[in-house]
């Protein structure tokens, strides 16, 4: 079974929001595969960020894959607006979807978006297995390597056990990691089996963001070639 391709997704939460279209264009030119969009409702997490109107505005300026991570209490309320806005991926949290994930996955797919599921650091990885194995499965699992809600936090290496468990069980699954990722932590994530890498401050805060994107990609591809 082929390894899941490396995908580097700069977290636009760390970009200059006043120049979002230009920042998106710059990231794609520097080699980003996806643009990671953090949608927070101020309820599931204390922070409040962007919603469908910003996605819709950005979509007019980019053809890039908009990888939307919903840190919200009621993800089903966002399916229709985000689909209309032009979101590509729709990743919801298992903690708020334990009772309705089947319907949620179905509605996300019906609207032409790619469903993913995310879990907070305190949530056991086993909780997402049924969603990957379902008849109508999620197509990505996002392992949070920090508590969701704010950028710039420290990477939790112990979360790599979750990534390892997922990769062992699902060789071709897209496994995404988000939080505290950069040149110093990427090798841990890549060797555990992560192939989709979200990085915010380590890319946007770098003198040469393109070099960071390339380094992240090389680490993932290097680990895949070893395994």
ABEGO torsion letter per residue (X at the ends): XBBBBBBBBBBAAABBAAAAAAAAAAAAAAGBABBBBBBBAGAABABBBBBAAAAAAAAAABABBBBBBBBBABAAAAAAAAAAAGBABBBBBAAAAAAAAAAAAAAAAAAGBBBBBBBBAABBAAAAAAAAABABBBABBBBBABBBGBBGBBBBAAAAAAAAAAAAABAABBBBBBEGBBAAAAAAAAAAGBABBBBBAAAAABABAAAAAAAAAAAAAAAAAAX
